């Protein structure tokens, strides 16, 4: 613990540069201190890669990555188990995500401590274009990306966040997700029905209605087919 606190003190200036948007100063520092790239900058053990990723700074990642010899180390995790790609997934920067995936394909499969992959995390933040891209990078084993440890599916999390465009795309691409239940036994349709805010006037004729109809149609098909 003392060692981490000491490292944080040493990284204080770099952290302040990042928080103040002084990215060029940050680049200059790491150009001559490459070994510090994987040092913690925050109490959550975020490295400069995590911080730049969450800020969606593809230009900073573009500068840092060539400095790193072993690209597998780009999967470095913070205290929550998030890799730089997890943080980029939260930011929604598609170009930054492509850069990290091209540099380390392993990064798409890593789960954080909640059991979320970068694809799942992108859906949780409603970044549909990023979800679409990452879905093409995970191969045929999509199931590990579609549910985290608490059984909340990727469709559930999109609905919970009211990211209906993302949810609509997921339902269209992976219809079987409508049949998945979370730990309380609720499907995404049942969860949607329990969200009063989705029925407010501002949502009328919005994409949530399309989602509701789409899920109903697909769910009815599954019940007919599987006799549920």
N, C-alpha and C positions, 0 to 999 in steps of 0.2 A: 504494500500500500504506500509506504514511504517512497519507494522507487517511482511509482506512478505520479505521486504528488510532485516529486522533483522534476520529472519529465514534463509535467503540465506547466510548471513554472518556467522551464526552458522554452516551452512552445507558446508562452503567453503572447509574445509579440506577433507571431505568425497567426494566432487565433484572432487577434485584434485586426490584423490586416484583412483577414477573410470577412470578419463581421462588418468592416468599414468599406468593403468592396475594393480594397487595394490589392487586386490580384497580380498586378505586375511586380509589386514588391515581394509578394509571395513566390512568384516564379523565380525571381532573382535569388531569393534565399535558397530554395531547393535545388537550384542549378549547381550550387557549390556545397550543398549539404544533402546529398542524395540519400545517405543512410538515415536521415530524419523523416523520410517520406512515410515510414510505417510507425513513427512515434505517435503516441496519443496527444491529441490537441484539446480534448474535452474530458470531463469526468466520466463520460460514457465510452471512453476509449475510441472515439472517432479519430481516424487519421485524416490527413489533408485530403486524401482520396474520397473519404466519406463526406467531408465538409463541402468539397467542390462538387461532388455528385448531388448532394441534397440541394445545393444552390443552382443545379442545372448548368454548371459552367463547363461546357464541352471543351472550350479553348484551354482551360487550365488542365483538364485531364489529358488533352492532346499534347500538352507540354510535358506533363509528369510521366506518362506511360513509357515513352522512349527512354527515360532515365533508368527504368527498372529492367534488369537483366532477366530475372525469372518471372515470366508473366503469370505463372500460377499463383504467385503471391498477391495478385489483384483480387483474390477471394478473401483477403484479410477481413476478419469480423470484429465488430465492436461489441460492447457488453450485451447488447440485445441479439447478437448473432447476425446482424445486418452486414452485408458486404457493400462495397461501393455501388454495385448494380442495384441492390435493394433501395439505396438512397436515390439513385437516379430514377428508379421506377416511381418513387414518391414525387419527384420533381416533374416528371412527365417529359423530359427532354429526350426525344427520340434519337437524335444524332449522337448524343452522349451514350445512350444505351447501345447503339450499334457499335460505337467505338470500343466499349468494354467487352461486348460479346465477341467481337472480332479479335480482340486481344487475348481473351480467355474464355473459351467456350464453356468451361466448367462452371462459370459463374451463374449460368441460367438454372442450374439444378440445385443449388445450395439453398437450404431452408434456414430461416432464422429460428429463434427459440420458441416462437408461436407456431412454427411449422409452415411459415409463409415463404414461397419462392418469389423471385422478382416479378414473375407473371401475376401471381396472386396479389402482390402488393400494388402493382400498376392498376389492377381492377379495383382495389380498395380505394384508390384515389381518383378513379373515374377517368383514367387516361386511355381512352379507347384505341387511339392509333398505336400506342405503345403495347397494349394488350394484343392487338392484331399482329404486331411485329414479333413479339416474344413467343406467341403461339406457334409461329413458323420455325422457331429455333429449338423447341423442346423435344422434337421427334415424336414418336408414336406413344410414348409413355406420358400421356397428359394427365392421368389420374392423380399423380403425386403433386401436381400443381393446382389441383382443383378443390382441395380440402385441407384445412389446417388441423391442428391437434384437437381443438374443441368441436370439431365436426361442422363448423361453419363453412359452407361451400363458397366457391368463388362467385357464384350467382347470388347467394345470400348476402355476401359482403357488399356487392355492387348495389343491391336493392336497399340494404341498410343505409348506405351512404347516399341514397337517392341519385345514383349515377345510372339513370335509366337508359341512356344511349349505350353505355357499356353493357348493361344487363341485356338489352335487346340484341346486341351483337352476339353475346354469349349464348343466348337462347336459340338464335338462328343457326349458329355454328355448331353448337353442342346441345341438341334438344333434350338429351337424357338428364341434363342438369336440373330440369324442372321437377324431377322425381326425387331429388336428394332432400333429405330431411336433416335439420340441425338437432342438437341434443335434446330439445324440447319436443321433437317430433313434428316440427313445422316445415312445410315446403316453402319455397320462395313466394309462391302465390298466396299462401296463408299469411306469410309474414307481411307481404305487401298490403293485404286486406286489413292488417292491424295498424297501419300507419296513417293516422288521420290527416297528417300534413299532405299526403299524396292526393287527398280528395278535396283540397282547397281549390277555390275558383282559379287561382293562378296556374293550376296544373291541367285545367280543362283543355281538351284537344291537344295536349302535349304528348310527348313520347311515352309517358308512363301508361297512357291509355292503350297505345299500340302494344306495349309490353304486356299489359294485363290481358288483352285479347289473345296475343300470341301464346302466352303461357297457358291460358285456358284451353286453347285449341290443341296444343301439344300434349298437355296433361290429359285431356280427354282421349286423345289417340293412344297414349300409353296405358290408360285404364282399360280401354277397349281391348287392346292387344294382350295385356297381362292379366285381364280379368280382376282388376283391383277394386 
